[in-house]
Amino acid sequence: MADIKQAICYNVVIVMFVVSITSSAKDRLVLVQAIFRHGDRSPVSTFPNDKHRSYWYRGLGQLTKEGMRQEYNLGKLFNMRYGEGEFLSSRYINSEIKVTSSDFDRTLMSAYCVLSGLYPPKGKEQQWNPDLNWQPIPVHTKPQKEDFIFSLAACPRYQALVQDYRGENTMSNFVATHQDLVEQIMNISGLSKDSWSNIADILYCQYVHNLSLPEWESVLPFNLVTSLRDESASYFLPTQETTKLRGGPLLKEIIENMKRNLNTDSNRKVYLYSGHDTTLIALMQILNVFDRRHPSYSACVIVELWKSGKNEMPFVRILHKNETNNNINILKIPGCIKDCPFNDFVSILANSIPKDIKEDCKNENRSSLLGSSIYNNRIGVFVLICIVILLVIVLAILIIHAYRVSRVTAVYQTVPTEDGYL
């Protein structure tokens, strides 16, 4: 009997030891940064013969009720994955989370809807209105002309580069190869050749709200509209410099947030960024993980920072959700494994981060630098010509002088004596 008790105690000790080793070796999540697109919206523009323009009673470019539901569900997904005490505290604590949005109605409203799903009020302490299952949580933003993370308006250099590649974009190619179809589109829409390029977005918004019309379905069916949107997304950033200008500032902030978390005692656990399709395209392209598909409404890229249970070494895991369902995939950046060591992550992407985005975006500086370079080159050429002329003059003087010396020597020779020269 004593032997049996001793064996049981021995096995319990072994089990406890194994459990302790297993628990201590478990990887630990330390920071989450999620960048998501706004929800379903009305089109940002219309066309003269648009029969559905009055349908969008909230106005153009505005979040719809479906978009609100999509963002609320995204917040619930965050709650299931990180909330309820799993990673975040079970109640909202302002020091744990920071939310940033672009300065657009649809992105600000999307951020609030996400927070509504992530942080339903808990208990009397947070339930300020018994008839309303919601609590206010701050969202930060900047004016578009000061915002280098979300806004296209903040970077004139980027705008100039895109203008240079205007002839290479998808719509220009589409016009060149589908002249007859373009003529039909202009006849139906009432648009001119110079202003019809947003037609795919307008029709997409109408199709997803079941507002399609027979004349459009025969000319631009839904599958062709989605293909055009995917193609436009693929060529949104045509060069390495445009990718760096658009995606670099956000990537820089993501890395700085991780460094701050690793090097300080910061309580911050989550950063949320409410942006646009362009925000996600730029980030995924600069990470080299873009699948060339147009980001859907409420699509999301999540950058998780972990610490290994074995040696506490930090690593980065990138997740992607591009559908309105909850399917999440792990993305692998080229040159690293899926759980990419933090130092490797930083090293691989070092050249993709601008040193001074404000200076890089000053297109007039590039012009002045170019003008200064041309001016300096002209000065250099002028100085070189002057030096050549001076050398020619000096050489001519030396030749003349040598000639005169030779003449004097020939006229005034030394008179010899019998014993030789004096």
Secondary structure, 3 states (H helix, E strand, C coil): CHHHHHHHHHHHHHHHHHHHHHHHCCCEEEEEEEEEECCCECCCCCCCCCCCHHHCCCCCCCECHHHHHHHHHHHHHHHHHHCCCCCCCCCCCHHHEEEEECCCHHHHHHHHHHHHHHCCCCHHHHCCCCCCCCCCCCCECCCHHHCCCCCCCCCHHHHHHHHHCHHHCHHHHHHHHCHHHHHHHHHHHCCCCCCCCCHHHHHHHHHHCCCCCHHHHHHCCHHHHHHHHHHHHHCCCCCHHHHHHHHHHHHHHHHHHHHHHHHCCCCCCEEEEEECHHHHHHHHHHCCCCCCCCCCCCCEEEEEEEECCCCCCEEEEEEEECCCCCCCEEECCCCCCCCEEHHHHHHHCHHHCCCCHHHHCCHHHHHHHHHHHHHHHHHHHHHHHHHHHHHHHHHHHHHHHHHHHHHHHHHCCCCCECCECC
